[in-house]
Amino acid sequence: MKKTLRQYNSLIQEIKELNEEIEKMKNKKYSYEKDSVTGSNAEFPYQAMNYNIEGIVPVDTTVKESMLTKRLNKCEELKIDIERFISDIPDSLTRRVFRYRYIEGLEWRPIARRIGRHDESYPRKMIHDRYLERIKPMR
């Protein structure tokens, strides 16, 4: 569970990046392409020649867009699961410690200060770790 909780801030960033990439794909309908091909003169002497070709080509982004949308949905589901887990913690102090640590991304020392303690090991060991140990057998 700890590993899942640690992903929260990364999930927020990934969701933002995926939304931006999907938006770019929606705006990109055509691409400009260049290439060179080899051919020959139509009449004798049939000399080999290189020709440059260029043009606008429609871009089919449906497959990649679908893949990105699926990944976005998975990230959002996991983010909601983490938020639901923290929200379902019955004890207010424990819920605050988890929110500060995973949603706000604070280190242990600022968390200890916010809950009125000076020892950073108190929120980590006495609240956080004990809560995870109690729920582990249930999961």
C-alpha positions in Angstrom: 0.0 0.0 0.0 2.9 2.4 0.8 4.2 2.0 -2.8 0.8 2.9 -4.2 0.4 5.9 -1.9 3.9 7.2 -3.0 2.7 7.4 -6.6 0.1 10.1 -5.9 2.2 13.2 -6.9 3.6 11.4 -9.9 0.1 10.4 -11.0 -1.0 14.1 -10.8 1.9 15.0 -13.1 1.3 12.1 -15.5 -2.4 13.0 -15.8 -1.4 16.6 -16.7 1.1 15.4 -19.3 -1.3 12.9 -20.8 -4.0 15.5 -21.1 -1.6 17.8 -22.9 -0.4 15.0 -25.3 -4.0 14.1 -26.1 -4.8 17.7 -26.8 -1.8 18.0 -29.2 -3.0 14.9 -31.0 -6.5 16.3 -31.5 -5.0 19.5 -33.0 -2.6 17.6 -35.3 -4.6 16.4 -38.3 -2.0 16.7 -41.0 1.8 16.4 -41.3 4.2 17.8 -43.9 6.5 15.1 -45.3 9.5 15.1 -47.6 11.1 12.1 -49.3 13.3 11.3 -52.3 12.8 8.6 -54.8 14.8 7.2 -57.6 13.6 7.0 -61.2 14.8 7.3 -64.7 14.3 9.3 -67.8 11.2 8.4 -69.8 13.2 8.2 -73.0 16.6 6.8 -74.0 19.2 7.2 -72.4 17.5 5.8 -69.3 19.6 7.5 -66.7 18.9 7.0 -63.1 17.8 10.2 -61.4 16.7 11.2 -57.8 13.5 13.1 -57.4 12.4 15.0 -54.3 8.8 14.8 -53.4 6.9 16.6 -50.6 3.3 17.1 -49.5 0.7 17.2 -46.8 -0.4 13.8 -45.5 -3.4 13.2 -43.2 -2.4 11.8 -39.8 -4.4 9.0 -38.2 -3.9 9.4 -34.5 -6.9 7.3 -33.3 -4.8 4.3 -32.1 -2.3 6.4 -30.2 -5.1 8.6 -28.8 -7.0 5.6 -27.7 -3.9 4.2 -25.9 -3.2 7.5 -24.2 -6.9 7.8 -23.1 -6.8 4.3 -21.6 -3.6 5.2 -19.7 -5.2 8.5 -18.5 -8.2 6.6 -17.2 -6.1 4.1 -15.3 -4.1 7.0 -13.7 -7.2 8.8 -12.7 -8.7 5.6 -11.2 -5.6 5.0 -9.2 -5.5 8.6 -8.0 -9.2 8.3 -6.9 -8.4 5.0 -5.1 -5.6 6.7 -3.1 -7.8 9.7 -2.3 -10.6 7.3 -1.2 -8.2 5.3 0.9 -7.0 8.4 2.8 -10.6 9.8 3.0 -11.8 6.5 4.6 -9.3 6.6 7.5 -11.5 7.0 10.5 -9.1 8.9 12.8 -8.7 12.6 12.0 -5.0 12.8 13.1 -4.1 9.7 11.0 -6.0 11.0 8.0 -4.2 14.4 8.3 -0.8 12.7 8.5 -1.6 10.7 5.3 -2.9 13.7 3.5 0.1 15.8 4.4 2.5 13.1 3.4 1.0 11.8 0.1 -1.4 14.5 -1.2 0.6 17.5 -0.2 4.0 15.7 -0.5 5.4 17.0 2.8 8.5 15.5 4.5 8.1 14.1 8.1 9.5 17.1 9.9 6.9 19.6 8.6 4.2 17.1 9.2 5.3 16.8 12.8 5.2 20.5 13.2 1.7 20.8 11.7 0.4 18.2 14.2 2.1 19.9 17.1 5.0 17.6 17.6 8.8 18.3 17.3 10.0 14.7 16.8 9.6 13.7 13.2 9.5 10.0 14.0 6.2 10.4 15.9 4.0 10.9 12.8 6.1 8.4 10.8 6.4 5.6 13.3 3.5 6.1 15.8 0.8 7.1 13.3 1.7 6.2 9.8 3.5 2.9 10.1 1.2 1.6 12.8 -1.9 2.3 10.8 -0.4 0.5 7.7 0.5 -2.5 9.9 -3.0 -2.7 11.3 -4.7 -2.7 7.9 -2.2 -5.0 6.2 -3.8 -8.2 7.4 -7.2 -7.0 6.1 -5.9 -6.5 2.6 
